[in-house]
């Protein structure tokens, strides 16, 4: 659990593996990653990422909402929370 966060920050795969979350919500938009279009596939194949409980238990949700909708608006935050609840209650 991340107890306090003051701002968005980059998280290394090693740090993610150390945190070892039970669930991961991952957003990826190809048009925003034209310099590395295979980044999502590369991540999903990465042995460190595969060692995380969320991955092992098939609890990785890619683009639970449209990644271009995710952002700073209240609407996008509510949509994300709706998608999170829907996926977590399965």
PDB file with one MODEL, atoms N, CA, C and O in Angstrom:
MODEL        1
ATOM      1  N   UNK A   1       0.836  -1.172   0.000  1.00  0.00           N
ATOM      2  CA  UNK A   1       0.000   0.000   0.000  1.00  0.00           C
ATOM      3  C   UNK A   1       0.886   1.242   0.000  1.00  0.00           C
ATOM      4  O   UNK A   1       1.876   1.324   0.727  1.00  0.00           O
ATOM      5  N   UNK A   2       0.511   2.181  -0.815  1.00  0.00           N
ATOM      6  CA  UNK A   2       1.212   3.461  -0.837  1.00  0.00           C
ATOM      7  C   UNK A   2       0.439   4.389   0.088  1.00  0.00           C
ATOM      8  O   UNK A   2      -0.700   4.757  -0.199  1.00  0.00           O
ATOM      9  N   UNK A   3       1.065   4.763   1.198  1.00  0.00           N
ATOM     10  CA  UNK A   3       0.338   5.486   2.226  1.00  0.00           C
ATOM     11  C   UNK A   3       0.186   6.982   1.951  1.00  0.00           C
ATOM     12  O   UNK A   3      -0.846   7.563   2.287  1.00  0.00           O
ATOM     13  N   UNK A   4       1.188   7.611   1.349  1.00  0.00           N
ATOM     14  CA  UNK A   4       1.026   9.034   1.070  1.00  0.00           C
ATOM     15  C   UNK A   4       1.735   9.376  -0.230  1.00  0.00           C
ATOM     16  O   UNK A   4       2.887   9.007  -0.457  1.00  0.00           O
ATOM     17  N   UNK A   5       1.018  10.080  -1.057  1.00  0.00           N
ATOM     18  CA  UNK A   5       1.548  10.497  -2.341  1.00  0.00           C
ATOM     19  C   UNK A   5       1.183  11.958  -2.544  1.00  0.00           C
ATOM     20  O   UNK A   5       0.022  12.345  -2.415  1.00  0.00           O
ATOM     21  N   UNK A   6       2.181  12.760  -2.862  1.00  0.00           N
ATOM     22  CA  UNK A   6       1.932  14.184  -3.057  1.00  0.00           C
ATOM     23  C   UNK A   6       1.777  14.539  -4.528  1.00  0.00           C
ATOM     24  O   UNK A   6       1.181  15.565  -4.855  1.00  0.00           O
ATOM     25  N   UNK A   7       2.308  13.703  -5.422  1.00  0.00           N
ATOM     26  CA  UNK A   7       2.230  13.982  -6.854  1.00  0.00           C
ATOM     27  C   UNK A   7       2.440  12.689  -7.622  1.00  0.00           C
ATOM     28  O   UNK A   7       2.944  11.702  -7.087  1.00  0.00           O
ATOM     29  N   UNK A   8       2.051  12.717  -8.868  1.00  0.00           N
ATOM     30  CA  UNK A   8       2.285  11.575  -9.741  1.00  0.00           C
ATOM     31  C   UNK A   8       3.788  11.395  -9.904  1.00  0.00           C
ATOM     32  O   UNK A   8       4.525  12.371 -10.044  1.00  0.00           O
ATOM     33  N   UNK A   9       4.235  10.148  -9.886  1.00  0.00           N
ATOM     34  CA  UNK A   9       5.668   9.882 -10.008  1.00  0.00           C
ATOM     35  C   UNK A   9       5.881   8.625 -10.819  1.00  0.00           C
ATOM     36  O   UNK A   9       5.014   7.753 -10.874  1.00  0.00           O
ATOM     37  N   UNK A  10       7.034   8.538 -11.446  1.00  0.00           N
ATOM     38  CA  UNK A  10       7.404   7.351 -12.196  1.00  0.00           C
ATOM     39  C   UNK A  10       7.754   6.239 -11.212  1.00  0.00           C
ATOM     40  O   UNK A  10       8.383   6.475 -10.180  1.00  0.00           O
ATOM     41  N   UNK A  11       7.337   5.037 -11.549  1.00  0.00           N
ATOM     42  CA  UNK A  11       7.563   3.885 -10.688  1.00  0.00           C
ATOM     43  C   UNK A  11       8.329   2.836 -11.484  1.00  0.00           C
ATOM     44  O   UNK A  11       7.869   2.408 -12.543  1.00  0.00           O
ATOM     45  N   UNK A  12       9.475   2.423 -10.996  1.00  0.00           N
ATOM     46  CA  UNK A  12      10.254   1.402 -11.710  1.00  0.00           C
ATOM     47  C   UNK A  12       9.572   0.046 -11.565  1.00  0.00           C
ATOM     48  O   UNK A  12       8.772  -0.159 -10.652  1.00  0.00           O
ATOM     49  N   UNK A  13       9.890  -0.872 -12.463  1.00  0.00           N
ATOM     50  CA  UNK A  13       9.344  -2.227 -12.355  1.00  0.00           C
ATOM     51  C   UNK A  13       9.791  -2.897 -11.069  1.00  0.00           C
ATOM     52  O   UNK A  13       9.033  -3.651 -10.458  1.00  0.00           O
ATOM     53  N   UNK A  14      11.009  -2.624 -10.662  1.00  0.00           N
ATOM     54  CA  UNK A  14      11.522  -3.202  -9.420  1.00  0.00           C
ATOM     55  C   UNK A  14      10.730  -2.704  -8.213  1.00  0.00           C
ATOM     56  O   UNK A  14      10.421  -3.476  -7.306  1.00  0.00           O
ATOM     57  N   UNK A  15      10.402  -1.412  -8.207  1.00  0.00           N
ATOM     58  CA  UNK A  15       9.606  -0.853  -7.116  1.00  0.00           C
ATOM     59  C   UNK A  15       8.191  -1.428  -7.146  1.00  0.00           C
ATOM     60  O   UNK A  15       7.617  -1.713  -6.096  1.00  0.00           O
ATOM     61  N   UNK A  16       7.628  -1.598  -8.340  1.00  0.00           N
ATOM     62  CA  UNK A  16       6.316  -2.205  -8.464  1.00  0.00           C
ATOM     63  C   UNK A  16       6.327  -3.630  -7.927  1.00  0.00           C
ATOM     64  O   UNK A  16       5.408  -4.033  -7.215  1.00  0.00           O
ATOM     65  N   UNK A  17       7.352  -4.387  -8.262  1.00  0.00           N
ATOM     66  CA  UNK A  17       7.470  -5.763  -7.775  1.00  0.00           C
ATOM     67  C   UNK A  17       7.614  -5.793  -6.256  1.00  0.00           C
ATOM     68  O   UNK A  17       7.101  -6.699  -5.600  1.00  0.00           O
ATOM     69  N   UNK A  18       8.303  -4.815  -5.704  1.00  0.00           N
ATOM     70  CA  UNK A  18       8.459  -4.748  -4.249  1.00  0.00           C
ATOM     71  C   UNK A  18       7.121  -4.429  -3.567  1.00  0.00           C
ATOM     72  O   UNK A  18       6.797  -5.001  -2.526  1.00  0.00           O
ATOM     73  N   UNK A  19       6.359  -3.523  -4.156  1.00  0.00           N
ATOM     74  CA  UNK A  19       5.029  -3.194  -3.630  1.00  0.00           C
ATOM     75  C   UNK A  19       4.103  -4.404  -3.785  1.00  0.00           C
ATOM     76  O   UNK A  19       3.290  -4.691  -2.907  1.00  0.00           O
ATOM     77  N   UNK A  20       4.237  -5.108  -4.915  1.00  0.00           N
ATOM     78  CA  UNK A  20       3.520  -6.345  -5.206  1.00  0.00           C
ATOM     79  C   UNK A  20       2.000  -6.203  -5.044  1.00  0.00           C
ATOM     80  O   UNK A  20       1.398  -6.876  -4.208  1.00  0.00           O
ATOM     81  N   UNK A  21       1.386  -5.326  -5.846  1.00  0.00           N
ATOM     82  CA  UNK A  21      -0.054  -5.086  -5.695  1.00  0.00           C
ATOM     83  C   UNK A  21      -0.898  -6.299  -6.101  1.00  0.00           C
ATOM     84  O   UNK A  21      -0.467  -7.145  -6.884  1.00  0.00           O
ATOM     85  N   UNK A  22      -2.089  -6.354  -5.554  1.00  0.00           N
ATOM     86  CA  UNK A  22      -3.027  -7.421  -5.904  1.00  0.00           C
ATOM     87  C   UNK A  22      -3.815  -7.084  -7.162  1.00  0.00           C
ATOM     88  O   UNK A  22      -4.318  -7.984  -7.836  1.00  0.00           O
ATOM     89  N   UNK A  23      -3.928  -5.802  -7.486  1.00  0.00           N
ATOM     90  CA  UNK A  23      -4.659  -5.344  -8.668  1.00  0.00           C
ATOM     91  C   UNK A  23      -3.877  -4.219  -9.325  1.00  0.00           C
ATOM     92  O   UNK A  23      -3.246  -3.407  -8.648  1.00  0.00           O
ATOM     93  N   UNK A  24      -3.924  -4.178 -10.661  1.00  0.00           N
ATOM     94  CA  UNK A  24      -3.302  -3.094 -11.414  1.00  0.00           C
ATOM     95  C   UNK A  24      -4.286  -2.631 -12.482  1.00  0.00           C
ATOM     96  O   UNK A  24      -4.833  -3.438 -13.235  1.00  0.00           O
ATOM     97  N   UNK A  25      -4.501  -1.322 -12.534  1.00  0.00           N
ATOM     98  CA  UNK A  25      -5.274  -0.704 -13.601  1.00  0.00           C
ATOM     99  C   UNK A  25      -4.266   0.050 -14.457  1.00  0.00           C
ATOM    100  O   UNK A  25      -3.620   0.989 -13.992  1.00  0.00           O
ATOM    101  N   UNK A  26      -4.139  -0.366 -15.700  1.00  0.00           N
ATOM    102  CA  UNK A  26      -3.110   0.145 -16.589  1.00  0.00           C
ATOM    103  C   UNK A  26      -3.757   0.844 -17.770  1.00  0.00           C
ATOM    104  O   UNK A  26      -4.642   0.284 -18.418  1.00  0.00           O
ATOM    105  N   UNK A  27      -3.328   2.046 -18.049  1.00  0.00           N
ATOM    106  CA  UNK A  27      -3.835   2.796 -19.189  1.00  0.00           C
ATOM    107  C   UNK A  27      -2.729   2.900 -20.240  1.00  0.00           C
ATOM    108  O   UNK A  27      -1.595   3.260 -19.925  1.00  0.00           O
ATOM    109  N   UNK A  28      -3.071   2.581 -21.495  1.00  0.00           N
ATOM    110  CA  UNK A  28      -2.101   2.686 -22.585  1.00  0.00           C
ATOM    111  C   UNK A  28      -2.830   3.109 -23.850  1.00  0.00           C
ATOM    112  O   UNK A  28      -3.808   2.480 -24.254  1.00  0.00           O
ATOM    113  N   UNK A  29      -2.353   4.170 -24.467  1.00  0.00           N
ATOM    114  CA  UNK A  29      -2.918   4.664 -25.717  1.00  0.00           C
ATOM    115  C   UNK A  29      -1.819   4.699 -26.764  1.00  0.00           C
ATOM    116  O   UNK A  29      -0.820   5.400 -26.601  1.00  0.00           O
ATOM    117  N   UNK A  30      -2.002   3.943 -27.837  1.00  0.00           N
ATOM    118  CA  UNK A  30      -0.999   3.824 -28.895  1.00  0.00           C
ATOM    119  C   UNK A  30      -0.625   5.187 -29.469  1.00  0.00           C
ATOM    120  O   UNK A  30       0.554   5.456 -29.701  1.00  0.00           O
ATOM    121  N   UNK A  31      -1.617   6.050 -29.702  1.00  0.00           N
ATOM    122  CA  UNK A  31      -1.325   7.348 -30.318  1.00  0.00           C
ATOM    123  C   UNK A  31      -0.462   8.242 -29.428  1.00  0.00           C
ATOM    124  O   UNK A  31       0.175   9.171 -29.924  1.00  0.00           O
ATOM    125  N   UNK A  32      -0.434   7.975 -28.131  1.00  0.00           N
ATOM    126  CA  UNK A  32       0.398   8.753 -27.219  1.00  0.00           C
ATOM    127  C   UNK A  32       1.773   8.124 -27.035  1.00  0.00           C
ATOM    128  O   UNK A  32       2.614   8.663 -26.316  1.00  0.00           O
ATOM    129  N   UNK A  33       2.002   6.996 -27.676  1.00  0.00           N
ATOM    130  CA  UNK A  33       3.268   6.267 -27.523  1.00  0.00           C
ATOM    131  C   UNK A  33       3.845   5.867 -28.868  1.00  0.00           C
ATOM    132  O   UNK A  33       4.341   4.752 -29.032  1.00  0.00           O
ATOM    133  N   UNK A  34       3.780   6.778 -29.829  1.00  0.00           N
ATOM    134  CA  UNK A  34       4.245   6.458 -31.176  1.00  0.00           C
ATOM    135  C   UNK A  34       5.739   6.140 -31.218  1.00  0.00           C
ATOM    136  O   UNK A  34       6.188   5.419 -32.109  1.00  0.00           O
ATOM    137  N   UNK A  35       6.507   6.662 -30.277  1.00  0.00           N
ATOM    138  CA  UNK A  35       7.937   6.385 -30.240  1.00  0.00           C
ATOM    139  C   UNK A  35       8.232   4.996 -29.666  1.00  0.00           C
ATOM    140  O   UNK A  35       9.352   4.501 -29.789  1.00  0.00           O
ATOM    141  N   UNK A  36       7.235   4.368 -29.042  1.00  0.00           N
ATOM    142  CA  UNK A  36       7.422   3.032 -28.477  1.00  0.00           C
ATOM    143  C   UNK A  36       6.084   2.294 -28.482  1.00  0.00           C
ATOM    144  O   UNK A  36       5.507   2.019 -27.430  1.00  0.00           O
ATOM    145  N   UNK A  37       5.606   1.982 -29.678  1.00  0.00           N
ATOM    146  CA  UNK A  37       4.288   1.371 -29.850  1.00  0.00           C
ATOM    147  C   UNK A  37       4.178  -0.011 -29.212  1.00  0.00           C
ATOM    148  O   UNK A  37       3.068  -0.474 -28.949  1.00  0.00           O
ATOM    149  N   UNK A  38       5.299  -0.677 -28.959  1.00  0.00           N
ATOM    150  CA  UNK A  38       5.264  -2.022 -28.365  1.00  0.00           C
ATOM    151  C   UNK A  38       5.444  -1.997 -26.846  1.00  0.00           C
ATOM    152  O   UNK A  38       5.617  -3.049 -26.230  1.00  0.00           O
ATOM    153  N   UNK A  39       5.406  -0.821 -26.243  1.00  0.00           N
ATOM    154  CA  UNK A  39       5.664  -0.692 -24.805  1.00  0.00           C
ATOM    155  C   UNK A  39       4.725  -1.555 -23.967  1.00  0.00           C
ATOM    156  O   UNK A  39       5.170  -2.204 -23.019  1.00  0.00           O
ATOM    157  N   UNK A  40       3.445  -1.574 -24.297  1.00  0.00           N
ATOM    158  CA  UNK A  40       2.505  -2.377 -23.521  1.00  0.00           C
ATOM    159  C   UNK A  40       2.826  -3.860 -23.644  1.00  0.00           C
ATOM    160  O   UNK A  40       2.884  -4.564 -22.636  1.00  0.00           O
ATOM    161  N   UNK A  41       3.036  -4.340 -24.862  1.00  0.00           N
ATOM    162  CA  UNK A  41       3.389  -5.757 -25.057  1.00  0.00           C
ATOM    163  C   UNK A  41       4.699  -6.096 -24.353  1.00  0.00           C
ATOM    164  O   UNK A  41       4.830  -7.161 -23.750  1.00  0.00           O
ATOM    165  N   UNK A  42       5.659  -5.192 -24.431  1.00  0.00           N
ATOM    166  CA  UNK A  42       6.944  -5.416 -23.765  1.00  0.00           C
ATOM    167  C   UNK A  42       6.754  -5.537 -22.252  1.00  0.00           C
ATOM    168  O   UNK A  42       7.349  -6.405 -21.614  1.00  0.00           O
ATOM    169  N   UNK A  43       5.933  -4.673 -21.690  1.00  0.00           N
ATOM    170  CA  UNK A  43       5.664  -4.714 -20.254  1.00  0.00           C
ATOM    171  C   UNK A  43       4.994  -6.028 -19.868  1.00  0.00           C
ATOM    172  O   UNK A  43       5.401  -6.672 -18.901  1.00  0.00           O
ATOM    173  N   UNK A  44       3.976  -6.425 -20.611  1.00  0.00           N
ATOM    174  CA  UNK A  44       3.226  -7.637 -20.284  1.00  0.00           C
ATOM    175  C   UNK A  44       4.089  -8.899 -20.379  1.00  0.00           C
ATOM    176  O   UNK A  44       3.792  -9.904 -19.733  1.00  0.00           O
ATOM    177  N   UNK A  45       5.151  -8.847 -21.181  1.00  0.00           N
ATOM    178  CA  UNK A  45       6.063  -9.990 -21.331  1.00  0.00           C
ATOM    179  C   UNK A  45       7.238  -9.932 -20.360  1.00  0.00           C
ATOM    180  O   UNK A  45       7.983 -10.903 -20.237  1.00  0.00           O
ATOM    181  N   UNK A  46       7.411  -8.819 -19.677  1.00  0.00           N
ATOM    182  CA  UNK A  46       8.568  -8.622 -18.810  1.00  0.00           C
ATOM    183  C   UNK A  46       8.516  -9.561 -17.595  1.00  0.00           C
ATOM    184  O   UNK A  46       7.501  -9.606 -16.901  1.00  0.00           O
ATOM    185  N   UNK A  47       9.587 -10.302 -17.332  1.00  0.00           N
ATOM    186  CA  UNK A  47       9.603 -11.245 -16.205  1.00  0.00           C
ATOM    187  C   UNK A  47       9.378 -10.587 -14.843  1.00  0.00           C
ATOM    188  O   UNK A  47       8.755 -11.189 -13.968  1.00  0.00           O
ATOM    189  N   UNK A  48       9.867  -9.374 -14.650  1.00  0.00           N
ATOM    190  CA  UNK A  48       9.654  -8.688 -13.371  1.00  0.00           C
ATOM    191  C   UNK A  48       8.168  -8.380 -13.215  1.00  0.00           C
ATOM    192  O   UNK A  48       7.598  -8.603 -12.147  1.00  0.00           O
ATOM    193  N   UNK A  49       7.537  -7.870 -14.271  1.00  0.00           N
ATOM    194  CA  UNK A  49       6.108  -7.573 -14.228  1.00  0.00           C
ATOM    195  C   UNK A  49       5.312  -8.856 -13.998  1.00  0.00           C
ATOM    196  O   UNK A  49       4.352  -8.864 -13.228  1.00  0.00           O
ATOM    197  N   UNK A  50       5.706  -9.927 -14.657  1.00  0.00           N
ATOM    198  CA  UNK A  50       5.004 -11.207 -14.510  1.00  0.00           C
ATOM    199  C   UNK A  50       5.116 -11.786 -13.102  1.00  0.00           C
ATOM    200  O   UNK A  50       4.334 -12.664 -12.737  1.00  0.00           O
ATOM    201  N   UNK A  51       6.073 -11.309 -12.306  1.00  0.00           N
ATOM    202  CA  UNK A  51       6.254 -11.824 -10.946  1.00  0.00           C
ATOM    203  C   UNK A  51       5.301 -11.187  -9.934  1.00  0.00           C
ATOM    204  O   UNK A  51       5.221 -11.642  -8.793  1.00  0.00           O
ATOM    205  N   UNK A  52       4.587 -10.155 -10.335  1.00  0.00           N
ATOM    206  CA  UNK A  52       3.696  -9.412  -9.437  1.00  0.00           C
ATOM    207  C   UNK A  52       2.392 -10.200  -9.244  1.00  0.00           C
ATOM    208  O   UNK A  52       1.872 -10.796 -10.187  1.00  0.00           O
ATOM    209  N   UNK A  53       1.878 -10.194  -8.019  1.00  0.00           N
ATOM    210  CA  UNK A  53       0.655 -10.933  -7.700  1.00  0.00           C
ATOM    211  C   UNK A  53      -0.502 -10.594  -8.630  1.00  0.00           C
ATOM    212  O   UNK A  53      -1.227 -11.492  -9.058  1.00  0.00           O
ATOM    213  N   UNK A  54      -0.687  -9.326  -8.948  1.00  0.00           N
ATOM    214  CA  UNK A  54      -1.792  -8.926  -9.822  1.00  0.00           C
ATOM    215  C   UNK A  54      -1.708  -9.634 -11.167  1.00  0.00           C
ATOM    216  O   UNK A  54      -2.728 -10.051 -11.714  1.00  0.00           O
ATOM    217  N   UNK A  55      -0.516  -9.769 -11.695  1.00  0.00           N
ATOM    218  CA  UNK A  55      -0.330 -10.428 -12.991  1.00  0.00           C
ATOM    219  C   UNK A  55      -0.562 -11.927 -12.845  1.00  0.00           C
ATOM    220  O   UNK A  55      -1.268 -12.533 -13.650  1.00  0.00           O
ATOM    221  N   UNK A  56       0.028 -12.515 -11.827  1.00  0.00           N
ATOM    222  CA  UNK A  56      -0.125 -13.954 -11.603  1.00  0.00           C
ATOM    223  C   UNK A  56      -1.585 -14.357 -11.428  1.00  0.00           C
ATOM    224  O   UNK A  56      -1.981 -15.448 -11.839  1.00  0.00           O
ATOM    225  N   UNK A  57      -2.387 -13.485 -10.822  1.00  0.00           N
ATOM    226  CA  UNK A  57      -3.784 -13.794 -10.536  1.00  0.00           C
ATOM    227  C   UNK A  57      -4.755 -13.207 -11.562  1.00  0.00           C
ATOM    228  O   UNK A  57      -5.964 -13.168 -11.333  1.00  0.00           O
ATOM    229  N   UNK A  58      -4.211 -12.752 -12.697  1.00  0.00           N
ATOM    230  CA  UNK A  58      -5.023 -12.199 -13.785  1.00  0.00           C
ATOM    231  C   UNK A  58      -5.875 -11.013 -13.313  1.00  0.00           C
ATOM    232  O   UNK A  58      -7.050 -10.896 -13.659  1.00  0.00           O
ATOM    233  N   UNK A  59      -5.256 -10.143 -12.518  1.00  0.00           N
ATOM    234  CA  UNK A  59      -5.923  -8.955 -12.017  1.00  0.00           C
ATOM    235  C   UNK A  59      -5.278  -7.691 -12.564  1.00  0.00           C
ATOM    236  O   UNK A  59      -5.104  -6.709 -11.842  1.00  0.00           O
ATOM    237  N   UNK A  60      -4.927  -7.722 -13.834  1.00  0.00           N
ATOM    238  CA  UNK A  60      -4.406  -6.538 -14.513  1.00  0.00           C
ATOM    239  C   UNK A  60      -5.479  -6.104 -15.501  1.00  0.00           C
ATOM    240  O   UNK A  60      -5.864  -6.865 -16.389  1.00  0.00           O
ATOM    241  N   UNK A  61      -5.954  -4.883 -15.340  1.00  0.00           N
ATOM    242  CA  UNK A  61      -7.032  -4.372 -16.172  1.00  0.00           C
ATOM    243  C   UNK A  61      -6.456  -3.277 -17.069  1.00  0.00           C
ATOM    244  O   UNK A  61      -6.135  -2.182 -16.606  1.00  0.00           O
ATOM    245  N   UNK A  62      -6.334  -3.589 -18.349  1.00  0.00           N
ATOM    246  CA  UNK A  62      -5.766  -2.651 -19.311  1.00  0.00           C
ATOM    247  C   UNK A  62      -6.912  -1.868 -19.940  1.00  0.00           C
ATOM    248  O   UNK A  62      -7.857  -2.438 -20.485  1.00  0.00           O
ATOM    249  N   UNK A  63      -6.799  -0.541 -19.847  1.00  0.00           N
ATOM    250  CA  UNK A  63      -7.782   0.367 -20.426  1.00  0.00           C
ATOM    251  C   UNK A  63      -9.200   0.059 -19.950  1.00  0.00           C
ATOM    252  O   UNK A  63     -10.106  -0.150 -20.757  1.00  0.00           O
ATOM    253  N   UNK A  64      -9.378   0.034 -18.638  1.00  0.00           N
ATOM    254  CA  UNK A  64     -10.704  -0.190 -18.059  1.00  0.00           C
ATOM    255  C   UNK A  64     -11.682   0.879 -18.554  1.00  0.00           C
ATOM    256  O   UNK A  64     -12.880   0.624 -18.675  1.00  0.00           O
ATOM    257  N   UNK A  65     -11.173   2.050 -18.833  1.00  0.00           N
ATOM    258  CA  UNK A  65     -11.923   3.072 -19.566  1.00  0.00           C
ATOM    259  C   UNK A  65     -11.017   3.529 -20.698  1.00  0.00           C
ATOM    260  O   UNK A  65      -9.813   3.273 -20.674  1.00  0.00           O
ATOM    261  N   UNK A  66     -11.579   4.192 -21.673  1.00  0.00           N
ATOM    262  CA  UNK A  66     -10.789   4.681 -22.796  1.00  0.00           C
ATOM    263  C   UNK A  66      -9.642   5.532 -22.258  1.00  0.00           C
ATOM    264  O   UNK A  66      -9.880   6.484 -21.516  1.00  0.00           O
ATOM    265  N   UNK A  67      -8.397   5.201 -22.623  1.00  0.00           N
ATOM    266  CA  UNK A  67      -7.260   5.941 -22.074  1.00  0.00           C
ATOM    267  C   UNK A  67      -7.261   7.426 -22.423  1.00  0.00           C
ATOM    268  O   UNK A  67      -6.680   8.227 -21.692  1.00  0.00           O
ATOM    269  N   UNK A  68      -7.898   7.803 -23.518  1.00  0.00           N
ATOM    270  CA  UNK A  68      -7.965   9.227 -23.846  1.00  0.00           C
ATOM    271  C   UNK A  68      -8.991   9.958 -22.989  1.00  0.00           C
ATOM    272  O   UNK A  68      -8.960  11.186 -22.901  1.00  0.00           O
ATOM    273  N   UNK A  69      -9.899   9.220 -22.357  1.00  0.00           N
ATOM    274  CA  UNK A  69     -10.877   9.843 -21.463  1.00  0.00           C
ATOM    275  C   UNK A  69     -10.283  10.089 -20.091  1.00  0.00           C
ATOM    276  O   UNK A  69     -10.708  10.998 -19.378  1.00  0.00           O
ATOM    277  N   UNK A  70      -9.302   9.281 -19.718  1.00  0.00           N
ATOM    278  CA  UNK A  70      -8.677   9.419 -18.404  1.00  0.00           C
ATOM    279  C   UNK A  70      -7.915  10.732 -18.340  1.00  0.00           C
ATOM    280  O   UNK A  70      -7.189  11.087 -19.269  1.00  0.00           O
ATOM    281  N   UNK A  71      -8.080  11.426 -17.272  1.00  0.00           N
ATOM    282  CA  UNK A  71      -7.397  12.711 -17.136  1.00  0.00           C
ATOM    283  C   UNK A  71      -7.843  13.422 -15.890  1.00  0.00           C
ATOM    284  O   UNK A  71      -8.109  12.797 -14.863  1.00  0.00           O
ATOM    285  N   UNK A  72      -7.925  14.715 -15.979  1.00  0.00           N
ATOM    286  CA  UNK A  72      -8.177  15.499 -14.792  1.00  0.00           C
ATOM    287  C   UNK A  72      -9.618  15.881 -14.537  1.00  0.00           C
ATOM    288  O   UNK A  72      -9.909  16.465 -13.493  1.00  0.00           O
ATOM    289  N   UNK A  73     -10.538  15.579 -15.445  1.00  0.00           N
ATOM    290  CA  UNK A  73     -11.911  16.013 -15.239  1.00  0.00           C
ATOM    291  C   UNK A  73     -12.624  15.134 -14.221  1.00  0.00           C
ATOM    292  O   UNK A  73     -12.257  13.976 -14.020  1.00  0.00           O
ATOM    293  N   UNK A  74     -13.626  15.684 -13.594  1.00  0.00           N
ATOM    294  CA  UNK A  74     -14.431  14.916 -12.642  1.00  0.00           C
ATOM    295  C   UNK A  74     -15.099  13.748 -13.347  1.00  0.00           C
ATOM    296  O   UNK A  74     -15.168  12.651 -12.792  1.00  0.00           O
ATOM    297  N   UNK A  75     -15.597  13.965 -14.569  1.00  0.00           N
ATOM    298  CA  UNK A  75     -16.251  12.895 -15.328  1.00  0.00           C
ATOM    299  C   UNK A  75     -15.323  11.704 -15.495  1.00  0.00           C
ATOM    300  O   UNK A  75     -15.737  10.565 -15.277  1.00  0.00           O
ATOM    301  N   UNK A  76     -14.070  11.947 -15.879  1.00  0.00           N
ATOM    302  CA  UNK A  76     -13.142  10.833 -16.114  1.00  0.00           C
ATOM    303  C   UNK A  76     -12.821  10.102 -14.814  1.00  0.00           C
ATOM    304  O   UNK A  76     -12.653   8.883 -14.817  1.00  0.00           O
ATOM    305  N   UNK A  77     -12.737  10.818 -13.731  1.00  0.00           N
ATOM    306  CA  UNK A  77     -12.455  10.178 -12.437  1.00  0.00           C
ATOM    307  C   UNK A  77     -13.625   9.300 -12.002  1.00  0.00           C
ATOM    308  O   UNK A  77     -13.422   8.200 -11.488  1.00  0.00           O
ATOM    309  N   UNK A  78     -14.848   9.786 -12.208  1.00  0.00           N
ATOM    310  CA  UNK A  78     -16.028   8.994 -11.860  1.00  0.00           C
ATOM    311  C   UNK A  78     -16.103   7.756 -12.748  1.00  0.00           C
ATOM    312  O   UNK A  78     -16.396   6.665 -12.258  1.00  0.00           O
ATOM    313  N   UNK A  79     -15.846   7.907 -14.038  1.00  0.00           N
ATOM    314  CA  UNK A  79     -15.859   6.755 -14.965  1.00  0.00           C
ATOM    315  C   UNK A  79     -14.810   5.729 -14.546  1.00  0.00           C
ATOM    316  O   UNK A  79     -15.074   4.527 -14.573  1.00  0.00           O
ATOM    317  N   UNK A  80     -13.622   6.195 -14.160  1.00  0.00           N
ATOM    318  CA  UNK A  80     -12.588   5.261 -13.721  1.00  0.00           C
ATOM    319  C   UNK A  80     -13.026   4.531 -12.455  1.00  0.00           C
ATOM    320  O   UNK A  80     -12.848   3.317 -12.351  1.00  0.00           O
ATOM    321  N   UNK A  81     -13.589   5.246 -11.502  1.00  0.00           N
ATOM    322  CA  UNK A  81     -14.046   4.600 -10.271  1.00  0.00           C
ATOM    323  C   UNK A  81     -15.151   3.587 -10.566  1.00  0.00           C
ATOM    324  O   UNK A  81     -15.174   2.512  -9.967  1.00  0.00           O
ATOM    325  N   UNK A  82     -16.061   3.912 -11.476  1.00  0.00           N
ATOM    326  CA  UNK A  82     -17.096   2.954 -11.877  1.00  0.00           C
ATOM    327  C   UNK A  82     -16.462   1.692 -12.466  1.00  0.00           C
ATOM    328  O   UNK A  82     -16.873   0.579 -12.139  1.00  0.00           O
ATOM    329  N   UNK A  83     -15.459   1.866 -13.339  1.00  0.00           N
ATOM    330  CA  UNK A  83     -14.778   0.722 -13.951  1.00  0.00           C
ATOM    331  C   UNK A  83     -14.011  -0.073 -12.906  1.00  0.00           C
ATOM    332  O   UNK A  83     -13.984  -1.303 -12.956  1.00  0.00           O
ATOM    333  N   UNK A  84     -13.394   0.612 -11.970  1.00  0.00           N
ATOM    334  CA  UNK A  84     -12.651  -0.085 -10.902  1.00  0.00           C
ATOM    335  C   UNK A  84     -13.601  -0.936 -10.063  1.00  0.00           C
ATOM    336  O   UNK A  84     -13.322  -2.102  -9.786  1.00  0.00           O
ATOM    337  N   UNK A  85     -14.713  -0.348  -9.666  1.00  0.00           N
ATOM    338  CA  UNK A  85     -15.691  -1.097  -8.861  1.00  0.00           C
ATOM    339  C   UNK A  85     -16.208  -2.299  -9.638  1.00  0.00           C
ATOM    340  O   UNK A  85     -16.296  -3.402  -9.097  1.00  0.00           O
ATOM    341  N   UNK A  86     -16.546  -2.091 -10.899  1.00  0.00           N
ATOM    342  CA  UNK A  86     -17.049  -3.187 -11.729  1.00  0.00           C
ATOM    343  C   UNK A  86     -16.045  -4.335 -11.809  1.00  0.00           C
ATOM    344  O   UNK A  86     -16.423  -5.501 -11.690  1.00  0.00           O
ATOM    345  N   UNK A  87     -14.783  -4.014 -12.008  1.00  0.00           N
ATOM    346  CA  UNK A  87     -13.748  -5.057 -12.143  1.00  0.00           C
ATOM    347  C   UNK A  87     -13.393  -5.698 -10.798  1.00  0.00           C
ATOM    348  O   UNK A  87     -13.110  -6.895 -10.744  1.00  0.00           O
ATOM    349  N   UNK A  88     -13.404  -4.932  -9.737  1.00  0.00           N
ATOM    350  CA  UNK A  88     -13.030  -5.461  -8.429  1.00  0.00           C
ATOM    351  C   UNK A  88     -14.116  -6.339  -7.826  1.00  0.00           C
ATOM    352  O   UNK A  88     -13.823  -7.186  -6.982  1.00  0.00           O
ATOM    353  N   UNK A  89     -15.345  -6.156  -8.238  1.00  0.00           N
ATOM    354  CA  UNK A  89     -16.445  -6.948  -7.695  1.00  0.00           C
ATOM    355  C   UNK A  89     -16.713  -8.234  -8.474  1.00  0.00           C
ATOM    356  O   UNK A  89     -17.635  -8.980  -8.146  1.00  0.00           O
ATOM    357  N   UNK A  90     -15.922  -8.487  -9.484  1.00  0.00           N
ATOM    358  CA  UNK A  90     -16.115  -9.722 -10.283  1.00  0.00           C
ATOM    359  C   UNK A  90     -15.709 -10.923  -9.470  1.00  0.00           C
ATOM    360  O   UNK A  90     -15.794 -12.052  -9.954  1.00  0.00           O
TER     361      UNK A  90
ENDMDL
END
